[in-house]
């Protein structure tokens, strides 16, 4: 889309990029007819699969018409709408004062914050009266004029509610129109927003303005949702000790988890804010701060709270426990996923009744990735006779990623049978105990590292058959692609781990009891056991092939994607001390596991002894990875 700079879209000459979102790109442009600067919002056709374009164009057209009907002094006006050579665009008034986001980072005096937010509240009251929900109220969507007057913009996520557009919710089925996680109301995650969802989002903005902090933040969208569902709102006085109690009470009520416990509408919220400025009693003060806080954590029933003179609300309630239960189900289905990484301690490591200790893997800032980790030792009933507790067979690391124990021991590596010539001869190799990821690293897991600014984004955002893949929530549980060897190493180091050696990988795949050809045994693979050549012609979810797990319970060791190992390509027999495990050495590295696609001269073999050598700078749609960590027994 940067290629548009300098071009003309009809009468609008594109000058510079102003911002970019999931659906559209916004440019500063010059209106050659009226001779003024404008903002032009252009839909990003390249960001969506062709099959979704009809739906997205309808949504864009709806946005244009919705905005065109609005007339309010604190709403950015729409000037024009058009289509230029297949690029639909929307033209708006250009404001040179920046955004509210540019002014955040430090607490703003509560009176100043309320005075600044009131015009936006009035604008939302107006649009709600037009049967429109904004659904994306956030600081970056509050623009400022040169004089500092706030203006509400970006109705790309509007939901028309009413009988005239019963199918409006289908226009967000691609996952691109859900909102911004840190500012979303809890019920918005379920696709059931109301006007009170905008009230909640505006409450988050006001909370951030007054305290300098957002109430809930996490490495992933689902992490934000989990915190919303399980954690009480941090009291504003935690950040601003001298904040008046009434101001805190209003914030707590606006940010109640269930719509029925918030203000019933924007008009009532505006009255409360004006009462704060005038020094009048506010309705929220009739409920104590502690009770409001307990109400949001489910400690008391709403019926137990003092009644107020607030009118009843018709908004639908948000089942917090139901969503939390849904998260737990998702965690189970997806093998835990990385998105619970921001809440350590919520889930205990998987272990038998006699294995309740937690093995803690140090973060990358605490130890080098190759450092071994000693398990926690739990004393017996007699302190004078301590005894080491068995190491759990499965646990979650500090990023809450599930890992499987591969015990120390000898196994047969390679094969003398037909197969990869480079896998001969078969020989015995002894491997120390280690943990390996239960699943291939997913888009979702890798995105957490990108979000933490510790990893680079994949070299491409799509896959073999999908235009959007890495940033598309539909493929969150699919293996990350287009990651070279150094990028894979950087991710594992971020987790306090490392890439597995070639020997470790093969032992995790085949076990030590027999010289099996595949993780599940010697049965020839089919599409129920592995995602091999001829199955779906692209990647599949990392937890899909339950019948094809290794003897230790590791998923995806055959098929789906090749997986980087730490090992340089050298002839067998495998020797750990012959330089092949030197991380600084140059040369081709080994990938293991086979792929759903034939490439690089490989026949599509997914046997556990198959070796594939790749330049460490290679990235493609057929290669992923998983991490490992040593255990000091």
Secondary structure, DSSP 4 states (H G I P E B T S, - for coil): -GGGTT-EETTEEEEEEEEE-SSEEEEEEEETTTTEEEEEEEE-GGGS-GGGHHHHHHHHHHHHHHHHT---TTBPPEEEEEEETTEEEEEEE---S-BGGGG-SS---HHHHHHHHHHHHHHHHHHHHTTEE-----GGGEEE-TT--EEE---TT-EE-SGGGTTGGGGGTTSS-S--GGG--GGGGGT---HHHHHHHHHHHHHHHHHSS-S---SSHHHHHHHHHHSPPPPGGGT-TT--HHHHHHHHHHT-SSGGGS-SSHHHHHHHHHHHHHT---GGGGS-HHHHHHHHHTSS-GGGSPP-SPPP--PPP--HHHHHHHHHHHHHHTTT-GGGTTSTTSSPPP--TT----PPPPPTTTS-TT--EEPP----SSTTS--PPPPPSEEE-TT--EEEEE-SEEEEES-SSSS-GGGPSPEEEEE--EEEESSPPBHHHHHHHHHTTSSPPPS-S--SS-S--TT-GGGTTBBP-S--HHHHHHHHHHTT-EEPPHHHHHHHHH-SSS--SBTTBSSPP-TTT---TTSSSS--BTT--GGG--TT--S-SSSSSEEEEEEEP-PSSP-TTSSTT-TT--S-EEEES--SS--TT------TT-EEEE-TT---TTEE--EEEEEE-
